[in-house]
Amino acid sequence: MAGKFARSWGLMKASAAVLRSDKALLAFPLLSGLCSLVVAASFLVPVALAAIASDGGRFDAHRWSPVTWLVMFAFYLVQYFVIVFFNTALAGCALRHLRGEPTRLSDGLALARSRWASILGYALIAATVGLILRALQERLGLLGRLVVGLLGLAWTVATFLVVPVLASQDVGPVDAVKRSVELLKRTWGENLIGNVGLGAASGLITLLAMLLGALLIGGAVALHSLPALVTAVVVVVVALVLLSLVQASLQGIYAAALYRYAEGGEAGAGFEPALLQGAFRAKK
């Protein structure tokens, strides 16, 4: 197990090296975040109105009307489409970088546009699964919620490579999910451990940034200076946004590298073959 964590950490460091050499990859999670905010804002009013009409102002999923559930499903669908669209663009550019080819923002967006039908189909699947899990969590007790949480984790792990599959193969959403599951069987545990390692590292850095930000804002408050306080808040917000963009980019690069080696046995620029060879052993 310790070897797996060490190997996954090495893969993440290699992903960070790719990001340092191609900082334009940060644009994709930035665009995704901005579009997601627009989608959330556009759905906020109708969802609130539907919830108020169905239960007198309380957001209680036990008594949501069919209209409320329909609006929620539409929100899930559009939100997933936006996220998967830009993640596919990121994976496409990451794969080009790993092949030693030049990458441009327009290339990634063009690739994602060419896969829009498959992306929409997968967004439909993901929205359905997400809404079902959400509904189950709202209706079950603590133990049931834990079980549903584990089911959600299993779905996340099983579909971890769907995006690079969509970026590299002109396949439908169902086939993309099947291919991701097939690759998972060959890389059992590596996707999960890598994500845990990436999430833990990002969480620790974010926590440290928040602590430093709190000290910075506290110092500005102690100075009783409004300009200093505004500056401190802006610096903290920008830093946290940048951290989230880096985390999203690293996850996309990490998935692309794992997929590339699993599919074709090639490590790609910046990744040592020996490091990836140990990550892909057939399950016995």
N, C-alpha and C positions, 0 to 999 in steps of 0.2 A: 504493500500500500504506500509506504514512504517513497518507493521508487516511482510510483505513478504520480504522486504529488510533485516530486522533483522534476519529472519529465514534463508534466503539464505546466509547471512554472517556467521551464525552459522554453516551451512553446509560446507562452504568453510574452516572454522577453523578446523572442524572435518577432512576434506580432508587433510589439512596441517599436522594434527597429524598423519594420516596414512602415509603420505610421510616421516615424521621424523622417524617413526618406521621402514620403509622399503625404504631406500634410493636407493636401487637397481632399483626401478621403474624409476629413472632418466635415466637409460641406454636406455630405449626405445625411448624417444624423441631425445636423442643424436644420436642413430643409424639412426633414421628417418631423422634428419637434415643432417647427413653426406651423406646418400644415396641420399637425395634430391639435394644436391650440385653436386653429381656425375651426376645425371640425367640432371640437368640444364646445366652443362658444356657440356655434350654429345649432347644436342640439340641446344646449342647456335650457333655453326657454321652453321649447315644446315638451321636453321631458318633465320639467318642473310643473308645467300646466297640466299635463296628463296625470301626473302623480297626485296633484292637488284635487283634480276632478274625481279621481278614483277612490281616494281615501281621506278626503277632508283636510289635506295639508300635511299628513304624515307620510314619510317615505318608508312605508312598510311593504316589503315585497310580497308578504303573505296575502295582501289584499290589492295588489296591482291589477288593473283592468287589462284585457287583451290588447287594447290600444297602447297602453304603457309598455307592455312587453314588446310589441311590434316596433315602437319607436326605439326602445333599448336595443333590439336586435339590429335595427338599421344603423344605430350609432356604432355598435360593435363592428358591423360589416365595413362601414366606411373607414373607421379608425384602423382596423386591421389592414385594409387595402392600402392606406397611406403608408403604414409602417412597413409592410412587406414590399411595397413598390420601391421605396428608397433603400431598404435593406438589400433588395435584389440588385439595385444599381451599385451599391457599395461592394457587394460580393463580386459582381462582374468586374469592377475596376481592380479589386484585390486580386482576383484570379489573373487578370492581365499583368499586373505588377509581378506576380509570382512567376509568370512565364517570361519575364524580362521585357515585356512590351510597354510602350508608353501609355500612360493613362490620362484621360481627360474627363472632366465632369460631364461633358456632353455625351461621351461614349457610354457612361454608366446610365444616364437618363434615357438614351436611345435604346439601350438593351432592355431596360425595364419597360419602356413603352411597347417594345415588340413582344413582350411576354404578358401584356396586360390581361388577356383572357385567362391565362393560367393563374396569374396573381389574384384576379377576382375570384376564381373558383376556389383557390386555397383560402382566401379571406372568408368566403362563405362557410367553408368547413370549420375554420378556426373560430369564427363568430358563433356558429352553432354549438361547438364544443364549449366555448367560453360561457355562453349564456346558460347552457344546461348545468355546468358546474356551479355557476353563480346561483341558479335557482335551487339546486340541491343544498348548497351551503346555507341558504336562507331558511330552509325548511327542516334541517336536521339539527340534532343536538351537537354537543362538543365532540363526541366520538365520531359521529357522522361527518362533521366538518373536517376532522383530521384525516379521515379516509378519503374524502373528496379532495383535500389538499394533496394527498399522495397521488391520487389519480391525475390531478393537474400537473404535478411534477413529472410523472411518467409521460404524459403527453408532451410536455416541454422538451424532455430529453429525446423522445422518439422522433420529434419533428425538428430537432436542432439543425439538421443538414438539409432541410427542405429548401431554404433560401439559396444556398449555393447550387443545389440541383436545378432549381428554376433558372438560375443565372447561366448555367452551362449547358443545359439540355432543354430542347423544345418539347417538353412533355406536359401532360395535363396535371392538375392538382392531385388527383388520387395516385397517379403513378409517382409523383414527386414524394408523396408521403410514404408510399411503399418502398421507394429507393432509399429514403432516409432511414427507415426501419431496418432495411437490409444492411446498410452500412453500420448502423448501431450494433447489430449482431457481431460485426467484425471488430468493432471498437468499444466493446462493452465496458462501461464505466468511465472511459476516458473523457467522453463528452461531459458527463456529470461532474467528474473531478475537476476538469479544466474550468468549467463554469463556476464551480464552488471556489476554486482558487482565484479566478479572475474577480468574482464577486467579493470575496474576502479582502483581496488586495485593494480593490476600488473602495470598498466600504471603510477600510482602515484609513485610506488616504482622505476620503470624504469626511470622516470623523475628525481627523486632525485638522483639516481645512476649516471645519465648522468651529472647532475649539479656538483656532487662531482668529477666525472671523469674529467670534464672540468677544475675544480679548480686544480685537481692534475696535469693534463697535463700543465696547465698554469704555475703552480709553477715550473715544470721541465724546461719549456722553459725559465723562468726567471733566472734559475740557469745556463743556457747556458751549460748544460751537456747532451751530447748525450746518455750516459748510463741511466741517470735518465729519459730522455724523452722516451726511448724505454721501460724501466720498467713500466713507467706510462701508456703508451699505452697498453702494454700487460695486466696489471692489469685491466684496464677499459674494454678491450675486453672480458677477461675471466669473469669478473663480469656480463656483459650484456648477455653473452652466458648462464651462470648459471641461471640468472633470467628467460630467455626464456625457459630453460629446466624445471625449477620449475613450471612456468605458465602452460606449456603443460601437465606436470604430474598432477597438481592439477585439470585441466579440465577433464582429463581422469578418475581420482578417483571420482570426483564430479558426472560425468555422470554414472559411475558404481554404485555409491551409490543410486542415484535417480532411476535408472533402477531396482536395486535389490529390493527396497522397493515397487516400483510400480508393479513389476511382482509377488513378493511372499509375500509382507507385512512384510519382515524382515529387521531390521535396519542394522545389521552387526557390526563388531567390531569397536569401536570408535565413532559410531553414536547413538545418543539418539533417541529412538522410538518416543517420543513426538515431537521432532524436525522434523522428517520426516512425522509424521501423519498430521501435519499442512500443509505440502507441497503438499499433495495429497488429494484434495477434489474434488469430482465430480462436474463438471460444471452444474449449474442449469439453 
